[in-house]
């Protein structure tokens, strides 16, 4: 039988590829313009105001985004990709160790979000399933980076690492929720918030280290209530 020649790879349509690239770049430009509009006009900015701030018609926005929810999702994704996740990655790769590292990770998250006081309220005010997925994805990425760091350090010390993932998610979720609540009602300074969150996270990490990360050791140990400090009676 005559040998069949190998099938030729499908031809790539250069025009389609260039158009797709142009569309991606244009969407990013419009999202960056939307971020600037939110910073300038606040969390309640309308599509008309966004278009005016960017210097395009609203028709142009709807050419690239289905509706405001679609634009909101893109805003959160852009902020996470260009600011939040890179900042957290830098904090996790620092040469700090121990308590200083724990506090630095929390500080970077709080200050990154606090530096953009209108972005998160804008995102949360425009609810959609896709927006919620983007937020969940950013949490998952940060928790994943934290998990890798915890696991590596614990393995180096011969500790049990089975609980690493839920610990990472607990820290990320707790810090995120506390930070967002604080941004709505700032009853303390950012330094106080960072130190309170650091106190909680560091105490939890110390407890994990004391039992070597072992659930069996933790279960077998007694858990007496902590001794409360005595009240100081004024003279």
Secondary structure as GFF3:
##gff-version 3
##sequence-region A 1 235
A	DSSP	alpha_helix	14	41	.	.	.	ID=ss1
A	DSSP	alpha_helix	47	54	.	.	.	ID=ss2
A	DSSP	alpha_helix	58	64	.	.	.	ID=ss3
A	DSSP	alpha_helix	68	79	.	.	.	ID=ss4
A	DSSP	pi_helix	80	84	.	.	.	ID=ss5
A	DSSP	alpha_helix	85	92	.	.	.	ID=ss6
A	DSSP	alpha_helix	98	114	.	.	.	ID=ss7
A	DSSP	alpha_helix	119	125	.	.	.	ID=ss8
A	DSSP	alpha_helix	129	156	.	.	.	ID=ss9
A	DSSP	alpha_helix	164	184	.	.	.	ID=ss10
A	DSSP	alpha_helix	190	210	.	.	.	ID=ss11
A	DSSP	alpha_helix	215	220	.	.	.	ID=ss12
###
